[in-house]
Amino acid sequence: MAGFWGGVFSLVASTAIAVLLGTFASRFLADIPLKLIAGIGFIAIGGYSIFEHFKG
């Protein structure tokens, strides 16, 4: 039974932390164009993957 309550507590705690971090991030990242940053990140990861594929 202790394992069940430990799992419940960890799920509730991780959800609360995610909500708090999301609220904090939304206040400070509202002015940053996140779609642009995400697009640049995806292109960079794709370029790196192609480079590693042909490298060897």
Rosetta silent file (secondary structure, phi, psi, omega in degrees, C-alpha in Angstrom):
SEQUENCE: MAGFWGGVFSLVASTAIAVLLGTFASRFLADIPLKLIAGIGFIAIGGYSIFEHFKG
SCORE:     score description
SCORE:     0.000 S_00000001
   1 L     0.000  -31.092 -179.847    0.000    0.000    0.000 S_00000001
   2 H   -66.275  -33.987  177.897    2.926    2.333    0.659 S_00000001
   3 H   -64.229  -38.552  178.045    4.059    1.936   -2.954 S_00000001
   4 H   -62.690  -48.393 -178.299    0.640    3.065   -4.179 S_00000001
   5 H   -68.650  -31.662  173.973    0.659    6.198   -2.035 S_00000001
   6 H   -64.233  -40.745  177.013    4.239    6.914   -3.037 S_00000001
   7 H   -65.882  -41.965  178.269    3.198    6.749   -6.684 S_00000001
   8 H   -62.247  -46.618 -179.547    0.198    8.991   -6.063 S_00000001
   9 H   -61.967  -42.410 -178.640    2.347   11.537   -4.239 S_00000001
  10 H   -67.060  -36.978  177.133    4.999   11.568   -6.946 S_00000001
  11 H   -65.712  -45.049  178.761    2.381   12.067   -9.682 S_00000001
  12 H   -64.603  -41.943 -179.221    0.717   14.937   -7.798 S_00000001
  13 H   -66.435  -42.694 -179.488    4.075   16.540   -7.011 S_00000001
  14 H   -67.523  -35.664  177.006    5.347   16.305  -10.596 S_00000001
  15 H   -66.631  -42.413  178.807    2.085   17.768  -11.924 S_00000001
  16 H   -63.717  -41.328  178.322    2.256   20.660   -9.457 S_00000001
  17 H   -64.352  -41.790  179.507    5.862   21.385  -10.412 S_00000001
  18 H   -63.694  -40.494  178.602    4.973   21.316  -14.118 S_00000001
  19 H   -65.972  -44.110  179.408    2.091   23.743  -13.585 S_00000001
  20 H   -63.327  -43.938  178.762    4.256   26.126  -11.553 S_00000001
  21 H   -66.458  -37.948  177.534    7.071   26.047  -14.120 S_00000001
  22 H   -65.011  -40.974  177.609    4.596   26.532  -16.965 S_00000001
  23 H   -64.921  -44.656  178.532    3.023   29.525  -15.240 S_00000001
  24 H   -62.081  -44.611 -178.128    6.439   31.023  -14.542 S_00000001
  25 H   -67.538  -36.435 -177.948    7.626   30.431  -18.109 S_00000001
  26 H   -67.111  -27.764  178.330    4.488   31.891  -19.683 S_00000001
  27 H   -72.158  -36.940 -173.683    5.041   35.189  -17.882 S_00000001
  28 H   -97.864  -16.698 -177.859    8.607   35.611  -19.077 S_00000001
  29 L  -107.154   10.738 -176.232    8.432   33.980  -22.503 S_00000001
  30 L   -65.560  -32.514 -176.077    5.289   35.693  -23.785 S_00000001
  31 L   -88.288  -11.201 -177.588    7.228   38.166  -25.931 S_00000001
  32 L   -87.686  130.685  179.218    9.628   35.647  -27.468 S_00000001
  33 L   -72.490   90.949 -173.257    8.492   34.128  -30.779 S_00000001
  34 H   -65.592  -31.626  178.500    8.562   30.503  -29.650 S_00000001
  35 H   -65.062  -37.174  177.696    7.527   29.109  -33.035 S_00000001
  36 H   -65.502  -45.368  179.643   10.575   30.736  -34.619 S_00000001
  37 H   -63.829  -42.095  179.048   12.886   29.347  -31.942 S_00000001
  38 H   -64.299  -41.438  178.398   11.311   25.883  -32.256 S_00000001
  39 H   -62.138  -44.012  178.171   11.673   25.991  -36.049 S_00000001
  40 H   -63.168  -40.114  178.576   15.334   26.946  -35.836 S_00000001
  41 H   -63.664  -43.179  178.704   15.888   24.168  -33.301 S_00000001
  42 H   -64.663  -40.779  177.973   14.242   21.546  -35.516 S_00000001
  43 H   -64.094  -41.467  179.119   16.287   22.649  -38.520 S_00000001
  44 H   -63.724  -44.046  179.427   19.473   22.523  -36.442 S_00000001
  45 H   -65.400  -40.382  177.558   18.692   19.026  -35.142 S_00000001
  46 H   -63.722  -43.413  177.462   17.816   17.858  -38.663 S_00000001
  47 H   -61.570  -41.374  178.270   21.044   19.303  -40.056 S_00000001
  48 H   -64.236  -41.301  179.076   23.039   17.615  -37.316 S_00000001
  49 H   -63.231  -43.358  177.544   21.303   14.294  -38.005 S_00000001
  50 H   -63.746  -42.816  178.794   22.069   14.521  -41.733 S_00000001
  51 H   -60.172  -45.510 -179.612   25.685   15.458  -40.975 S_00000001
  52 H   -67.531  -32.532  179.210   26.095   12.484  -38.625 S_00000001
  53 H   -64.812  -45.573 -177.047   24.489   10.138  -41.158 S_00000001
  54 H   -82.991  -16.965  179.085   26.926   11.020  -43.931 S_00000001
  55 H   -68.693  -36.220  179.292   29.909   11.334  -41.586 S_00000001
  56 L   163.251    0.000    0.000   30.086    7.747  -40.933 S_00000001
